Structure formats: C-alpha cells, structure tokens
C-alpha cells in the first residue's frame, strides 16, 4: 500500500482537512514593532511573515531619488528555520530577489508615490515560517503594514494562491499541494476589482486559469473584509489609547 498523501480525496477533503475553496485560518497582528512606522505580522495557517515599513524618508542614495515620486525599496529575508530544509537564503539569492521584485511591482501602481517626491519608502519582509502560499502572505502583510504606517494607497491589495488538482481547483495552497499541482498567485484590488498581479511558475490550462482567476477574486473579497476589520480594530484601539478627549467619528467607513 502506498504511503503517498492524497492531495484531494474522493469525499472532497484536502490533506489538511479543508474543502477545495476553503481558506486557512488568518491571524493578523498590527502592534508596533521597533522603529518601524508601520508593521504587520500575518499568518495564513502555518505560513507566517512579518513586514515592517519605514518612511517616507530621505533616500540614502541620490540614484534612488526621483523628483516627482517616492522610490519604493523592498527587501526580503527568509529565515533559515522557516522550512524543514534549514537552508539559509542570502539577500542575493535568486528566489529572494524575485520575491522582492514581485512585491515592488505589485505595490508601485497602488501606493500614491506622487505625494512624496524625492523620498523613499522601505519595505522589509521577513518570512518566519513557510507552509505554502508564501507570496500570498507577503503581499497581504505588506498591504496591512503600509496602511498601519499611514501610507496612502488607492485600494487594499489582497492576494490568493490557487491551483488545480486534476480538474478540481483549490485555494490557499500548502507546501505539499504547491509541490504537486500547477498553481498561480493572483493579487486583486477589491474595490476596483482590478488584478495587479498574476504570477505562476508552472503550466496551467487556459480554461482552468480563468476559473482560478474568478475564484481568486471572490477569495480576495473575503480576505479584504478580514483585513479591513483588523485595521479598524487597530484604529479604534489607538483612539482609545489617545484618551477620552479624542473625538471619534463613527461615520467614517474604510472602503
């Protein structure tokens, strides 16, 4: 009898007990960390990342200064203990550089950089634990850290990783699932419903791709609601800490 774990069994359950379209538990911590202007620690199941945002501030190098907008600098660090391999990924590692470039290109059209000419916004991403959908977690945590830092954006950015097992699409993949099936990561802006990122490292049939894209949009709306609630909870907590003299506007609704 084979010992291979089933990705999706006949009853429609995945290896971790979830249904096809079921997302893992989402945990969000927006408390202040160190000298960062904004930070967010986010977990999708066992995948955990910490993002810190510094700025807008003066650019360290003149070559990184633009007269009409802010420069976005993204650095990604993967902890050696984040996977069972215990492999240390250096800053110059190809995979790490690809992650940083993807995150930067995703947020450049979303952040209102024109409001901060001749400045720099630094985004530091730390991958603490990996169990699939790492890019999804990095993008979602970056969204929350930027909001926590007070950086103006046109919309939330919500990312979901999906794949197809045989003919069955699945969302929020684990490492086991990513290693076995073709998958794609999609980032959407829930308010405008625009897709700002589509990235895949495996071949996927065009019909399955359209189905996954539609599912990712729906999942993005669910993540957006949970992320928005976390931001509002953090905002209310800060207002309460400011004291009873602080005026609260209950009519303000975050889009």
For each residue, the residues with C-beta under 8 A, 3 or more apart:
1:
2:
3:
4:
5: 15 176
6: 9 15
7: 14 15 165 176 177 180 181
8: 12 13 14 20 165 166 168 170
9: 6 12 13
10:
11:
12: 8 9 19 20
13: 8 9 17 18 19
14: 7 8 17 18 19 20 22 170 174 177
15: 5 6 7 174 176 177
16: 24 45 174
17: 13 14
18: 13 14 22 23 24
19: 12 13 14 22
20: 8 12 14 168 169 170 171
21: 169 170 171 215 219
22: 14 18 19 171 172
23: 18 26 44 160 171 172 219 222 223
24: 16 18 44 45 47 172
25: 43 44 45
26: 23 42 43 44 223 226
27: 42 43
28: 40 41 42 144 226 227 230
29: 40 41 42
30: 39 40 144 148 230 231 234
31: 39
32: 36 39
33: 36 39 41 50 52
34: 39 52
35: 54
36: 32 33 39 52 53 54 124 145 149
37: 53 54 55 149 150
38: 52 53 145 146 147 148 149 150 151
39: 30 31 32 33 34 36 50 51 52 53 145 148 149
40: 28 29 30 50 51 141 142 143 144 145 148
41: 28 29 33 48 49 50 51 141
42: 26 27 28 29 48 49 50 51 137 140 141 144
43: 25 26 27 46 47 48 49 129 137
44: 23 24 25 26 47 133 136 137 140 172
45: 16 24 25 131 132 172 174
46: 43 129 131 174
47: 24 43 44 129 130 131 132 133 134 136 137
48: 41 42 43 127 128 129 137
49: 41 42 43 125 126 127 128 134 137 138 141
50: 33 39 40 41 42 125 126 128 141
51: 39 40 41 42 123 124 125 126 138 141 142 144 145
52: 33 34 36 38 39 123 124 126 145
53: 36 37 38 39 121 122 123 124 142 145 146 148 149 151
54: 35 36 37 57 121 122 124 149
55: 37 70 116 119 120 121 122 149 151
56: 70 116 119 120 121 151
57: 54 119 120 121 122
58: 118 119 120
59: 62 64 65 71 118 119 120
60: 64 120
61: 64 65
62: 59 65
63:
64: 59 60 61 71 73 120
65: 59 61 62 71 118 119 120
66: 69 70 71 117 118
67: 117 118
68: 114 117
69: 66 113 114 116 117
70: 55 56 66 111 113 115 116 117 118 119 120 121
71: 59 64 65 66 113 119 120 121
72: 104 107 108 111 113 120 121 123
73: 64 104 120 121 122 123
74: 100 101 103 104 123 125
75: 91 100 122 123 124 125
76: 96 97 99 100 103 125 126 127 138
77: 89 91 96 124 125 126 127
78: 82 89 93 95 96 127 130
79: 82 126 127 128 129
80: 86 87 88 89
81: 86
82: 78 79 127 128 129 130
83: 86 87 130 175
84:
85:
86: 80 81 83
87: 80 83
88: 80
89: 77 78 80 93 95 96
90: 93 96
91: 75 77 96 97
92: 96 97
93: 78 89 90 96 97
94: 97 98
95: 78 89 98 99
96: 76 77 78 89 90 91 92 93 99 100
97: 76 91 92 93 94 100 101
98: 94 95 101 102
99: 76 95 96 102 103 125 134 135 138
100: 74 75 76 96 97 103 104 125
101: 74 97 98 104 105
102: 98 99 105 106 135 197 199
103: 74 76 99 100 106 107 123 125 138 139 142
104: 72 73 74 100 101 107 108 123
105: 101 102 108 197
106: 102 103 110 139 157 187 196 197
107: 72 103 104 110 111 123 142 146 153 157
108: 72 104 105 111 113
109: 196
110: 106 107 153 154 155 157 189 196
111: 70 72 107 108 121 146 151 152 153
112: 115 151 152 153 154
113: 69 70 71 72 108 116 121
114: 68 69 117
115: 70 112 152
116: 55 56 69 70 113 119 121
117: 66 67 68 69 70 114
118: 58 59 65 66 67 70
119: 55 56 57 58 59 65 70 71 116
120: 55 56 57 58 59 60 64 65 70 71 72 73
121: 53 54 55 56 57 70 71 72 73 111 113 116 151
122: 53 54 55 57 73 75
123: 51 52 53 72 73 74 75 103 104 107 142 145 146
124: 36 51 52 53 54 75 77
125: 49 50 51 74 75 76 77 99 100 103 138 141 142
126: 49 50 51 52 76 77 79
127: 48 49 76 77 78 79 82 130 134 138
128: 48 49 50 79 82
129: 43 46 47 48 79 82
130: 47 78 82 83 127 134 175
131: 45 46 47 174 175
132: 45 47 161 172 173 174 175 176 177 178
133: 44 47 136 137 160 161 172 173 174 178 185
134: 47 49 99 127 130 137 138
135: 99 102 138 139 159 161 185 199
136: 44 47 133 139 140 159 160 161 172 185
137: 42 43 44 47 48 49 133 134 140 141
138: 49 51 76 99 103 125 127 134 135 141 142
139: 103 106 135 136 142 143 157 158 159 185 187 197
140: 42 44 136 137 143 144 157 158 159 223 227
141: 40 41 42 49 50 51 125 137 138 144 145
142: 40 51 53 103 107 123 125 138 139 145 146 157
143: 40 139 140 146 147 153 156 157 158 227
144: 28 30 40 42 51 140 141 147 148 227 230 231
145: 36 38 39 40 51 52 53 123 141 142 148 149
146: 38 53 107 111 123 142 143 149 151 153
147: 38 143 144 150 151 153 156 231
148: 30 38 39 40 53 144 145 231 234
149: 36 37 38 39 53 54 55 145 146
150: 37 38 147
151: 38 53 55 56 111 112 121 146 147
152: 111 112 115
153: 107 110 111 112 143 146 147 156 157
154: 110 112 189 192
155: 110 189 190 191 192 194 255
156: 143 147 153 189 190 191 224 227 228
157: 106 107 110 139 140 142 143 153 187 188 189 196 197
158: 139 140 143 187 188 189 190 219 220 221 223 224 227
159: 135 136 139 140 185 186 187 188 197 220 223
160: 23 133 136 171 172 185 186 187 215 216 219 220 223
161: 132 133 135 136 171 172 173 178 183 184 185 186
162: 169 170 171 172 173 183 184 185 186 212 215 216 219
163: 169 170 173 177 178 181 182 183 184 212
164: 167 168 169 170 181 182 183 204 205 208 212
165: 7 8 168 170 177 180 181
166: 8
167: 164 208
168: 8 20 164 165
169: 20 21 162 163 164 208 211 212 215
170: 8 14 20 21 162 163 164 165 173 177 181
171: 20 21 22 23 160 161 162 215 216 219
172: 22 23 24 44 45 132 133 136 160 161 162 219
173: 132 133 161 162 163 170 177 178 181 183
174: 14 15 16 45 46 131 132 133 177 178
175: 83 130 131 132 178 179
176: 5 7 15 132 179 180
177: 7 14 15 132 163 165 170 173 174 180 181 183
178: 132 133 161 163 173 174 175 181 183
179: 175 176
180: 7 165 176 177
181: 7 163 164 165 170 173 177 178
182: 163 164 200 202 203 204 208
183: 161 162 163 164 173 177 178 200 201 202 204
184: 161 162 163 198 199 200 204 209 212 216
185: 133 135 136 139 159 160 161 162 197 198 199 200
186: 159 160 161 162 195 197 198 212 213 216 217 220
187: 106 139 157 158 159 160 195 196 197 198 220
188: 157 158 159 193 194 195 196 216 217 220
189: 110 154 155 156 157 158 192 193 194 196
190: 155 156 158 193 220 221 224
191: 155 156 255
192: 154 155 189
193: 188 189 190 217
194: 155 188 189
195: 186 187 188 198 213 217
196: 106 109 110 157 187 188 189
197: 102 105 106 139 157 159 185 186 187
198: 184 185 186 187 195 213
199: 102 135 184 185
200: 182 183 184 185 204
201: 183
202: 182 183
203: 182
204: 164 182 183 184 200 208 209 212
205: 164 208 209
206: 209 210
207: 210 211
208: 164 167 169 182 204 205 211 212
209: 184 204 205 206 212 213
210: 206 207 213 214
211: 169 207 208 214 215
212: 162 163 164 169 184 186 204 208 209 215 216
213: 186 195 198 209 210 216 217
214: 210 211 217 218
215: 21 160 162 169 171 211 212 218 219
216: 160 162 171 184 186 188 212 213 219 220
217: 186 188 193 195 213 214 220 221
218: 214 215 221 222
219: 21 23 158 160 162 171 172 215 216 222 223
220: 158 159 160 186 187 188 190 216 217 223 224
221: 158 190 217 218 224 225
222: 23 218 219 225 226
223: 23 26 140 158 159 160 219 220 226 227
224: 156 158 190 220 221 227 228
225: 221 222 228 229
226: 26 28 222 223 229 230
227: 28 140 143 144 156 158 223 224 230 231
228: 156 224 225 231 232 254
229: 225 226 232 233
230: 28 30 144 226 227 233 234
231: 30 144 147 148 227 228 234 235 254
232: 228 229 235 236 254
233: 229 230 236 237
234: 30 148 230 231 237 238
235: 231 232 238 239
236: 232 233 239 240
237: 233 234 240 241
238: 234 235 241 242
239: 235 236 242 246 248
240: 236 237
241: 237 238
242: 238 239 245 246
243: 246
244:
245: 242
246: 239 242 243
247:
248: 239
249: 252
250:
251:
252: 249
253:
254: 228 231 232
255: 155 191
